[in-house]
């Protein structure tokens, strides 16, 4: 329930800014979009790293219980709201600035969808860790930890270089 409230608060905050910022909203939206992306990516880099360490300790240990709290708070307080703000602002910016017509933008949106799918995978994994049901090894989580980096590099290249 708290996660839904956090997501709703994020969405309402963005909508409120749209209403009150007026014609300066585009610049505010760009700034907030970059801030949201940085926050989302920071969490997406850190959560799988927590899973690496969590997978190395036994279920029910004090360390496991600490990791559960850290993972839950990171996901609910940072990653989920940041992803929500990223999507709301990003879709609005794409529509307002490019009319969804640029080829690089289509590729970027596709990669952001893949990143969002990874977000969903990590959310499911967090629930499994929470219930002491993780079946994945620390090696698996080390590999997964690299995926957000690859996606980020590709997305940034598309946004800055605009190759097509």
Contact map, one row per residue, 1 for C-alpha under 8 A:
11111000000000000000000000000000000000000000000000000000000000000000000000000000000000000000000000000000000000000000000000000000000000000000000000000000000000000000
11111100000000000000000000000000000000000000000000000000000000000000000000010000000000000000000000000000000000000000000000000000000000000000000000000000000000000000
11111110000000000000000000000000000000000000000000000000000000000000000000011001000000000000000000000000000000000000000000000000000000000000000000000000000000000000
11111111000000000000000000000000000000000000000000000000000000000000000000000000000000000000000000000000000000000000000000000000000000000000000000000000000000000000
11111111100000000000000000000000000000000000000000000000000000000000000000000000000000000000000000000000000000000000000000000000000000000000000000000000000000000000
01111111110000000000000000000000000000000000000000000000000000000000000000011000100000000000000000000000000000000000000000000000000000000000000000000000000000000000
00111111111000000000000000000000000000000000000000000000000000000000000000000001100100000000000000000000000000000000000000000000000000000000000000000000000000000000
00011111111100000000000000000000000000000000000000000000000000000000000000000000000000000000000000000000000000000000000000000000000000000000000000000000000000000000
00001111111110000000000000000000000000000000000000000000000000000000000000000000000000000000000000000000000000000000000000000000000000000000000000000000000000000000
00000111111111000000000000000000000000000000000000000000000000000000000000000000100110000000000000000000000000000000000000000000000000000000000000000000000000000000
00000011111111100000000000000000000000000000000000000000000000000000000000000000000110010000000000000000000000000000000000000000000000000000000000000000000000000000
00000001111111110000000000000000000000000000000000000000000000000000000000000000000000000000000000000000000000000000000000000000000000000000000000000000000000000000
00000000111111111000000000000000000000000000000000000000000000000000000000000000000000000000000000000000000000000000000000000000000000000000000000000000000000000000
00000000011111111100000000000000000000000000000000000000000000000000000000000000000010011000000000000000000000000000000000000000000000000000000000000000000000000000
00000000001111111110000000000000000000000000000000000000000000000000000000000000000000000000000000000000000000000000000000000000000000000000000000000000000000000000
00000000000111111111000000000000000000000000000000000000000000000000000000000000000000000000000000000000000000000000000000000000000000000000000000000000000000000000
00000000000011111111100010000000000000000000000000000000000000000000000000000000000000000000000000000000000000000000000000000000000000000000000000000000000000000000
00000000000001111111110010000000000000000000000000000000000000000000000000000000000000000000000000000000000000000000000000000000000000000000000000000000000000000000
00000000000000111111110000000000000000000000000000000000000000000000000000000000000000000000000000000000000000000000000000000000000000000000000000000000000000000000
00000000000000011111110000000000000000000000000000000000000000000000000000000000000000000000000000000000000000000000000000000000000000000000000000000000000000000000
00000000000000001111111110010000000000000000000000000000000000000000000000000000000000000000000000000000000000000000000000000000000000000000000000000000000000000000
00000000000000000111111110000000000000000000000000000000000000000000000000000000000000000000000000000000000000000000000000000000000000000000000000000000000000000000
00000000000000000000111111000000000000000000000000000000000000000000000000000000000000000000000000000000000000000000000000000000000000000000000000000000000000000000
00000000000000000000111111110000000000000000000000000000000000000000000000000000000000000000000000000000000000000000000000000000000000000000000000000000000000000000
00000000000000001100111111111000000000000000000000000000000000000000000000000000000000000000000000000000000000000000000000000000000000000000000000000000000000000000
00000000000000000000001111111100000000000000000000000000000000000000000000000000000000000000100000000000000000000000000000000000000000000000000000000000000000000000
00000000000000000000000111111110000000000000000000000000000000000000000000000000000000000000000000000000000000000000000000000000000000000000000000000000000000000000
00000000000000000000100111111111000000000000000000000000000000000000000000000000000000000000000000000000000000000000000000000000000000000000000000000000000000000000
00000000000000000000000011111111100000000000000000000000000000000000000000000000000000001000100000000000000000000000000000000000000000000000000000000000000000000000
00000000000000000000000001111111110000000000000000000000000000000000000000000000000000001000100000000000000000000000000000000000000000000000000000000000000000000000
00000000000000000000000000111111111000000000000000000000000000000000000000000000000000000000000000000000000000000000000000000000000000000000000000000000000000000000
00000000000000000000000000011111111100000000000000000000000000000000000000000000000000001000000000000000000000000000000000000000000000000000000000000000000000000000
00000000000000000000000000001111111110000000000000000000000000000000000000000000000011001100000000000000000000000000000000000000000000000000000000000000000000000000
00000000000000000000000000000111111111000000000000000000000000000000000000000000000001000000000000000000000000000000000000000000000000000000000000000000000000000000
00000000000000000000000000000011111111100000000000000000000000000000000000000000000000000000000000000000000000000000000000000000000000000000000000000000000000000000
00000000000000000000000000000001111111110000000000000000000000000000000000000000011011000000000000000000000000000000000000000000000000000000000000000000000000000000
00000000000000000000000000000000111111111000000000000000000000000000000000000000011001000000000000000000000000000000000000000000000000000000000000000000000000000000
00000000000000000000000000000000011111111100000000000000000000000000000000000000000000000000000000000000000000000000000000000000000000000000000000000000000000000000
00000000000000000000000000000000001111111110000000000000000000000000000000000110010000000000000000000000000000000000000000000000000000000000000000000000000000000000
00000000000000000000000000000000000111111111000000000000000000000000000000000111011001000000000000000000000000000000000000000000000000000000000000000000000000000000
00000000000000000000000000000000000011111111100000000000000000000000000000000010000000000000000000000000000000000000000000000000000000000000000000010001000000000000
00000000000000000000000000000000000001111111110000000000000000000000000000000000000000000000000000000000000000000000000000000000000000000000000000000000000000000000
00000000000000000000000000000000000000111111111000000000000000000000000001100110000000000000000000000000000000000000000000000000000000000000000000000000000000000000
00000000000000000000000000000000000000011111111100000000000000000000000000000010000000000000000000000000000000000000001000000000000000000000000000010000000000000000
00000000000000000000000000000000000000001111111110000000000000000000000000000000000000000000000000000000000000000000000000000000000000000000000010011000000000000000
00000000000000000000000000000000000000000111111111000000000000000000000000000000000000000000000000000000000000000000000000000000000000000000000000000000000000000000
00000000000000000000000000000000000000000011111111100000000000000000001001100000000000000000000000000000000000000000000001000000000000000000000000000000000000000000
00000000000000000000000000000000000000000001111111110000000000000000000000000000000000000000000000000000000000000000000001000000000000000000110110000000000000000000
00000000000000000000000000000000000000000000111111111000000000000000000000000000000000000000000000000000000000000000000000000000000000000000110010000000000000000000
00000000000000000000000000000000000000000000011111111100000000000010001000000000000000000000000000000000000000000000000000000000000000000000000000000000000000000000
00000000000000000000000000000000000000000000001111111110000000000000000000000000000000000000000000000000000000000000000000000000000000000100100000000000000000000000
00000000000000000000000000000000000000000000000111111111000000000000000000000000000000000000000000000000000000000000000000000000000000001110110000000000000000000000
00000000000000000000000000000000000000000000000011111111100000000000000000000000000000000000000000000000000000000000000000000000000000000100000000000000000000000000
00000000000000000000000000000000000000000000000001111111100000110010000000000000000000000000000000000000000000000000000000000000000000000100000000000000000000000000
00000000000000000000000000000000000000000000000000111111110000000000000000000000000000000000000000000000000000000000000000000000000001011100000000000000000000000000
00000000000000000000000000000000000000000000000000011111110000000000000000000000000000000000000000000000000000000000000000000000000000001100000000000000000000000000
00000000000000000000000000000000000000000000000000001111111010110000000000000000000000000000000000000000000000000000000000000000000000000000000000000000000000000000
00000000000000000000000000000000000000000000000000000011111110010000000000000000000000000000000000000000000000000000000000000000000000000000000000000000000000000000
00000000000000000000000000000000000000000000000000000000111110010000000000000000000000000000000000000000000000000000000000000000000100000000000000000000000000000000
00000000000000000000000000000000000000000000000000000000011111011000000000000000000000000000000000000000000000000000000000000000000100000000000000000000000000000000
00000000000000000000000000000000000000000000000000000000111111111000000000000000000000000000000000000000000000000000000000000000000000000000000000000000000000000000
00000000000000000000000000000000000000000000000000000000000111111100000000000000000000000000000000000000000000000000000000000000000000000000000000000000000000000000
00000000000000000000000000000000000000000000000000000100100011111110000000000000000000000000000000000000000000000000000000000000000000000000000000000000000000000000
00000000000000000000000000000000000000000000000000000100111111111111000000000000000000000000000000000000000000000000000000000000000000000000000000000000000000000000
00000000000000000000000000000000000000000000000000000000000111111111100000000000000000000000000000000000000000000000000000000000000000000000000000000000000000000000
00000000000000000000000000000000000000000000000000000000000001111111110000000000000000000000000000000000000000000000000000000000000000000000000000000000000000000000
00000000000000000000000000000000000000000000000001000100000000111111111000000000000000000000000000000000000000000000000000000000000000000000000000000000000000000000
00000000000000000000000000000000000000000000000000000000000000011111111100000000000000000000000000000000000000000000000000000100110000000000000000000000000000000000
00000000000000000000000000000000000000000000000000000000000000001111111110000000000000000000000000000000000000000000000000000000000000000000000000000000000000000000
00000000000000000000000000000000000000000000000000000000000000000111111111000000000000000000000000000000000000000000000000000000000000000000000000000000000000000000
00000000000000000000000000000000000000000000001001000000000000000011111111100000000000000000000000000000000000000000000000000100000000000000000000000000000000000000
00000000000000000000000000000000000000000000000000000000000000000001111111110000000000000000000000000000000000000000000000000100000000000000000000000000000000000000
00000000000000000000000000000000000000000000000000000000000000000000111111111100000000000000000000000000000000000000000000000000000000000000000000000000000000000000
00000000000000000000000000000000000000000010001000000000000000000000011111111110000000000000000000000000000000000000000000000000000000000000000000000000000000000000
00000000000000000000000000000000000000000010001000000000000000000000001111111111000000000000000000000000000000000000000000100000000000000000000000000000000000000000
01100100000000000000000000000000000000000000000000000000000000000000000111111111100000000000000000000000000000000000000000000000000000000000000000000000000000000000
00100100000000000000000000000000000000000000000000000000000000000000000011111111100000000000000000000000000000000000000000000000000000000000000000000000000000000000
00000000000000000000000000000000000000110010000000000000000000000000000011111111110000000000000000000000000000000000000000000000000000000000000000000000000000000000
00000000000000000000000000000000000000111011000000000000000000000000000001111111111000000000000000000000000000000000000000000000000000000000000000000000000000000000
00100010000000000000000000000000000000010000000000000000000000000000000000111111111100000000000000000000000000000000000000000000000000000000000000000000000000000000
00000110010000000000000000000000000000000000000000000000000000000000000000011111111110000000000000000000000000000000000000000000000000000000000000000000000000000000
00000000000000000000000000000000000110110000000000000000000000000000000000000111111111000000000000000000000000000000000000000000000000000000000000000000000000000000
00000000000000000000000000000000000110010000000000000000000000000000000000000011111111100000000000000000000000000001000000000000000000000000000000000000000000000000
00000010011000000000000000000000000000000000000000000000000000000000000000000001111111110000000000000000000000000000000000000000000000000000000000000000000000000000
00000000011001000000000000000000100100000000000000000000000000000000000000000000111111111000000000000000000000000000000000000000000000000000000000000000000000000000
00000000000000000000000000000000110110010000000000000000000000000000000000000000011111111100000000000000000000000000000000000000000000000000000000000000000000000000
00000000000000000000000000000000000000000000000000000000000000000000000000000000001111111110000000000000000000000000000000000000000000000000000000000000000000000000
00000000001001000000000000000000000000000000000000000000000000000000000000000000000111111111000000000000000000000000000000000000000000000000000000000000000000000000
00000000000001000000000000001101100000000000000000000000000000000000000000000000000011111111100000000000000000000000000000000000000000000000000000000000000000000000
00000000000000000000000000000000100000000000000000000000000000000000000000000000000001111111110000000000000000000000000000000000000000000000000000000000000000000000
00000000000000000000000000000000000000000000000000000000000000000000000000000000000000111111111000000000000000000000000000000000000000000000000000000000000000000000
00000000000000000000000000000000000000000000000000000000000000000000000000000000000000011111111100000000000000000000000000000000000000000000000000000000000000000000
00000000000000000000000001001100000000000000000000000000000000000000000000000000000000001111111111000000000000000000000000000000000000000000000000000000000000000000
00000000000000000000000000000000000000000000000000000000000000000000000000000000000000000111111111110000100000000000000000000000000000000000000000000000000000000000
00000000000000000000000000000000000000000000000000000000000000000000000000000000000000000011111111110000000000000000000000000000000000000000000000000000000000000000
00000000000000000000000000000000000000000000000000000000000000000000000000000000000000000001111111100000000000000000000000000000000000000000000000000000000000000000
00000000000000000000000000000000000000000000000000000000000000000000000000000000000000000000111111100000000000000000000000000000000000000000000000000000000000000000
00000000000000000000000000000000000000000000000000000000000000000000000000000000000000000000111111111100000000000000000000000000000000000000000000000000000000000000
00000000000000000000000000000000000000000000000000000000000000000000000000000000000000000000011111111100000000000000000000000000000000000000000000000000000000000000
00000000000000000000000000000000000000000000000000000000000000000000000000000000000000000000011001111100110000000000000000000000000000000000000000000000000000000000
00000000000000000000000000000000000000000000000000000000000000000000000000000000000000000000000001111110110000000000000000000000000000000000000000000000000000000000
00000000000000000000000000000000000000000000000000000000000000000000000000000000000000000000000001111111110000000000000000000000000000000000000000000000000000000001
00000000000000000000000000000000000000000000000000000000000000000000000000000000000000000000000000001111111000000000000000000000000000000000000000000000000000000001
00000000000000000000000000000000000000000000000000000000000000000000000000000000000000000000000000000111111100000000000000000000000000000000000000000000000001100111
00000000000000000000000000000000000000000000000000000000000000000000000000000000000000000000010000011111111110000000000000000000000000000000000000000000000001100000
00000000000000000000000000000000000000000000000000000000000000000000000000000000000000000000000000011111111111000000000000000000000000000000000000000000000000000000
00000000000000000000000000000000000000000000000000000000000000000000000000000000000000000000000000000011111111100000000000000000000000000000000000000000000001000000
00000000000000000000000000000000000000000000000000000000000000000000000000000000000000000000000000000001111111110000000000000000000000000000000000000000001001100000
00000000000000000000000000000000000000000000000000000000000000000000000000000000000000000000000000000000111111111000000000000000000000000000000000000000000000000000
00000000000000000000000000000000000000000000000000000000000000000000000000000000000000000000000000000000011111111100000000000000000000000000000000000000000000000000
00000000000000000000000000000000000000000000000000000000000000000000000000000000000000000000000000000000001111111110000000000000000000000000000000000010011000000000
00000000000000000000000000000000000000000000000000000000000000000000000000000000000000000000000000000000000111111111000000000000000000000000000000000010001000000000
00000000000000000000000000000000000000000000000000000000000000000000000000000000000000000000000000000000000011111111100000000000000000000000000000000000000000000000
00000000000000000000000000000000000000000000000000000000000000000000000000000000000000000000000000000000000001111111110000000000000000000000000000000000000000000000
00000000000000000000000000000000000000000000000000000000000000000000000000000000000000000000000000000000000000111111111000000000000000000000000000010010000000000000
00000000000000000000000000000000000000000000000000000000000000000000000000000000001000000000000000000000000000011111111100000000000000000000000000000000000000000000
00000000000000000000000000000000000000000000000000000000000000000000000000000000000000000000000000000000000000001111111110000000000000000000000000000000000000000000
00000000000000000000000000000000000000000000000000000000000000000000000000000000000000000000000000000000000000000111111111000000000000000000000000000000000000000000
00000000000000000000000000000000000000000001000000000000000000000000000000000000000000000000000000000000000000000011111111100000000000000000000000000000000000000000
00000000000000000000000000000000000000000000000000000000000000000000000000000000000000000000000000000000000000000001111111110000000000000000000000000000000000000000
00000000000000000000000000000000000000000000000000000000000000000000000000000000000000000000000000000000000000000000111111111000000000000000000000000000000000000000
00000000000000000000000000000000000000000000001100000000000000000000000000000000000000000000000000000000000000000000011111111100000000000000000000000000000000000000
00000000000000000000000000000000000000000000000000000000000000000000000000100000000000000000000000000000000000000000001111111110000000000000000000000000000000000000
00000000000000000000000000000000000000000000000000000000000000000000000000000000000000000000000000000000000000000000000111111111000000000000000000000000000000000000
00000000000000000000000000000000000000000000000000000000000000000000000000000000000000000000000000000000000000000000000011111111100001000000000000000000000000000000
00000000000000000000000000000000000000000000000000000000000000000001001100000000000000000000000000000000000000000000000001111111110000000000000000000000000000000000
00000000000000000000000000000000000000000000000000000000000000000000000000000000000000000000000000000000000000000000000000111111111000000000000000000000000000000000
00000000000000000000000000000000000000000000000000000000000000000000000000000000000000000000000000000000000000000000000000011111111111000000000000000000000000000000
00000000000000000000000000000000000000000000000000000000000000000001000000000000000000000000000000000000000000000000000000001111111111000000000000000000000000000000
00000000000000000000000000000000000000000000000000000000000000000001000000000000000000000000000000000000000000000000000000000111111110000000000000000000000000000000
00000000000000000000000000000000000000000000000000000000000000000000000000000000000000000000000000000000000000000000000000000011111111000000000000000000000000000000
00000000000000000000000000000000000000000000000000000000001100000000000000000000000000000000000000000000000000000000000000000001111111000000000000000000000000000000
00000000000000000000000000000000000000000000000000000000000000000000000000000000000000000000000000000000000000000000000000000001111111100000000000000000000000000000
00000000000000000000000000000000000000000000000000000010000000000000000000000000000000000000000000000000000000000000000000001001101111110000000000000000000000000000
00000000000000000000000000000000000000000000000000000000000000000000000000000000000000000000000000000000000000000000000000000000000011111000000000000000000000000000
00000000000000000000000000000000000000000000000000000010000000000000000000000000000000000000000000000000000000000000000000000000000001111101100000000000000000000000
00000000000000000000000000000000000000000000000000010011000000000000000000000000000000000000000000000000000000000000000000000000000000111111100000000000000000000000
00000000000000000000000000000000000000000000000000111111000000000000000000000000000000000000000000000000000000000000000000000000000000011111110000000000000000000000
00000000000000000000000000000000000000000000000000010000000000000000000000000000000000000000000000000000000000000000000000000000000000001111111000000000000000000000
00000000000000000000000000000000000000000000000000000000000000000000000000000000000000000000000000000000000000000000000000000000000000011111111100000000000000000000
00000000000000000000000000000000000000000000000110110000000000000000000000000000000000000000000000000000000000000000000000000000000000011111111110000000000000000000
00000000000000000000000000000000000000000000000110010000000000000000000000000000000000000000000000000000000000000000000000000000000000000111111111000000000000000000
00000000000000000000000000000000000000000000000000000000000000000000000000000000000000000000000000000000000000000000000000000000000000000011111111100000000000000000
00000000000000000000000000000000000000000000000100000000000000000000000000000000000000000000000000000000000000000000000000000000000000000001111111110000000000000000
00000000000000000000000000000000000000000000100110000000000000000000000000000000000000000000000000000000000000000000000000000000000000000000111111111000000000000000
00000000000000000000000000000000000000000000000000000000000000000000000000000000000000000000000000000000000000000000000000000000000000000000011111111100000000000000
00000000000000000000000000000000000000000000000000000000000000000000000000000000000000000000000000000000000000000000000000000000000000000000001111111110000000000000
00000000000000000000000000000000000000001001100000000000000000000000000000000000000000000000000000000000000000000010000000000000000000000000000111111111000000000000
00000000000000000000000000000000000000000000100000000000000000000000000000000000000000000000000000000000000000000000000000000000000000000000000011111111100000000000
00000000000000000000000000000000000000000000000000000000000000000000000000000000000000000000000000000000000000000000000000000000000000000000000001111111110000000000
00000000000000000000000000000000000000000000000000000000000000000000000000000000000000000000000000000000000000110010000000000000000000000000000000111111111000000000
00000000000000000000000000000000000000001000000000000000000000000000000000000000000000000000000000000000000000000000000000000000000000000000000000011111111100000000
00000000000000000000000000000000000000000000000000000000000000000000000000000000000000000000000000000000000000000000000000000000000000000000000000001111111110000000
00000000000000000000000000000000000000000000000000000000000000000000000000000000000000000000000000000000000000100000000000000000000000000000000000000111111111000000
00000000000000000000000000000000000000000000000000000000000000000000000000000000000000000000000000000000000100110000000000000000000000000000000000000011111111100000
00000000000000000000000000000000000000000000000000000000000000000000000000000000000000000000000000000000000000000000000000000000000000000000000000000001111111110000
00000000000000000000000000000000000000000000000000000000000000000000000000000000000000000000000000000000000000000000000000000000000000000000000000000000111111111100
00000000000000000000000000000000000000000000000000000000000000000000000000000000000000000000000000000001101100000000000000000000000000000000000000000000011111111110
00000000000000000000000000000000000000000000000000000000000000000000000000000000000000000000000000000001100100000000000000000000000000000000000000000000001111111100
00000000000000000000000000000000000000000000000000000000000000000000000000000000000000000000000000000000000000000000000000000000000000000000000000000000000111111100
00000000000000000000000000000000000000000000000000000000000000000000000000000000000000000000000000000000000000000000000000000000000000000000000000000000000011111110
00000000000000000000000000000000000000000000000000000000000000000000000000000000000000000000000000000001000000000000000000000000000000000000000000000000000011111111
00000000000000000000000000000000000000000000000000000000000000000000000000000000000000000000000000000001000000000000000000000000000000000000000000000000000001001111
00000000000000000000000000000000000000000000000000000000000000000000000000000000000000000000000000000111000000000000000000000000000000000000000000000000000000000111
